Amino acid sequence: MISSNDFRTGVTIELDGAVWRVTEFLHVKPGKGSAFVRTKLKNAQTGNVVERTFRAGETVPQANLEKNTMQHTYKDGDMFVFMDMATFEETSLSKSQIGDRVKYLNEGMEVNVLTWDERVLEVELPNSVVLEVTETDPGVKGDTATGGTKPATVETGAQVMVPLFISKGERIKIDTRNDSYLGRE
């Protein structure tokens, strides 16, 4: 159990048979009446966001999430196969379970898989990945780093905006949180 006074951004709680992550919280102590905590909660399974108010000191069950390090070994049709790095057991996850992060998933990549009650909630990729550019307009001599951007397709099929001087075959570093170019590798 966790008290509403202990809510922080990122804390996970169980409400109505689902896991919710606190994205915003505000402790309010009005001049008249008792204090309360106003929160924004995001459903870990569906992504829905709701606003909910709790009395100060109210306790709710805290969700116990398991985090396992797994390695993406291969793709089997529409399923992505992961191997648990501790037990060497294989688990298959669908594209919908992984979410939009699938565009940066490469074979051999280690990820963190969050599970709750034997259900996969989230697949956490590293904050940055290094991938090879497979398709982009050719770089032109004289293009500078501040000269603008162009779209580039990387080996996993994701499209990223890169500086004009990047050419096909180069390895670039990409921030997976906001799909931005970080530099050459």
N, C-alpha and C positions, 0 to 999 in steps of 0.2 A: 504494500500500500504506500501511496505517496500523498503528502498533503498538498493542497493547492498553493500553499505558501512557498513550497519548494519548486514550483514550476519554473523551468528555464527553457530557452529555445533548444529544440532537439530532443526533449524528454518525450518518451513514448508512454502512453497510457491506454488502458482497455476501457472502452465504453460501448455499450449496446452490442457486444459480441464482435467488435472490430478493434483494430489497432489504430490509434490516432497519434500524430506527432505534433507537439506544440510548436507553432511557427512564430507566434507573437503572444506576449502576455503583458498585462498591466495590472498592478496592484492599486486599487482605488479605495481611499478612505474618505467617504463623504463626511461633511460636518455633522450630519444628522443620520443616524442609522448605523448599521454594522458594515465593516469593510468587506470587499469582494474582489475577486480576480477575474478580469475580462480577458478571454483568450481567443486566439484563432487556431483551430485545429485542422490538420490535413490528414485525411484518411490514407493510411499506408498502402492499402490495396487498390482503391479506386482513384485516389488523387483529389477527391472532393474536399473542399474547404468549407468549414462552418465556424460560426462565432458562437461561443458558449461562455456563460458566466457561472462561476463557482463561488460559494461562500468562502470567506477566509478561513483556513483551517480544515475545510472539507477534505476527506480522504477518498481517493479513487485508486483502483488497482493499477499498478505499474506493469506495463507489458515487458516480459522477459524475452528479449530477442537473442537469438543465437547468431554469432557471426563466424562463418567458416571461410578459410582461404581455399579457393578452388582454382584449378587451371583449366582453361578452355582447351580441350584436346582436339576435337574435330566437330564438323557439322554433319548431321545425319538427316538428310531431307530438309524439313522445316524445323528440326530440333537441334539445339546446341548441346553438345555433351561436355560436361565438366567433371573433373576428377578432384575429389577431396584430397588435399595435400597431406592430411594427417592419417586418414584411414585407407586411402587409395580406392575408395568406392566411387563408382561413376553415377552421375545424375544427369538426366536430360531435362532441359528447360526449353519452353517455346519462346518465340519472338515476343509474344505478348507479356510473358512473365519477366523478360529482361527489359522491355520498354525501348525507348528511343536511343538508349546507349548502345544498342546492338550495332549501330553504324561504325563504331570504333573497335568492336570486338575482333581480335585477331587470334589465330591459333597459337597456343603456347602462352597466352597472356594470363597472368594471375589476377583474380578478382576476389572481392569479398562478397559473399552471399548471405544476406540477412534472412533468417527464417523465424517464424512464430507459429507454434502449434503445428509443426511439420509442413507449414505452407511457406513458399518463397514469397517474401515481400519485396525485396529489392536486390539488384545486382549492382554493387559499387565498383566502378572502374577506377583505375588510378587517375589522379587529377590531370596528368598529362600523358600522352602517348606519342611515340615516334613512328610515323608511317611514311611509305614511299608514295610520291606523286606519280600517278599512272596516266593522267591526262590533264593538259592545260595548254593554253596558247603559248607559243614559244616566247622566251624572254628576248628582249631587244636590247642591243648595246646602248648604254646611256640611261637605261631605266634606273631610277634610284629607289631607295627604301621608302622615301616619302612621296613617291610619284603616284600612288594610287594602288588599287587592288584589282585582282581578277579572280574568277572562280577556278578552283583546281579540284580534281577528283583524286582521292587517295586509294590505296590498294584494297581497302574494305568497302569501297563504294560511296563513302561519305563525301560531300562537297564542302569545301572550306574556302573562304576568301583569303588569298595570299598576295604578297607584294608582286609587282610586275616582273622582278628579276628572277623569280622562281621558275625553274624549267622541269620538264618531264624527267623522271628518274632520280630526282633529289629526295632526300629524306628530311622531313620537316617535323617539328614538335608542335602538337596541337593540345590546347586546353579543352578537356572533355566537358567541363562544366558550362562553358559558354561558346563552344565551337570556334574559338579564335586561334589564329596563327601565333605561335610563340617564338619561332626562330628555326634556323637550319640546324641539322644535327650532324 
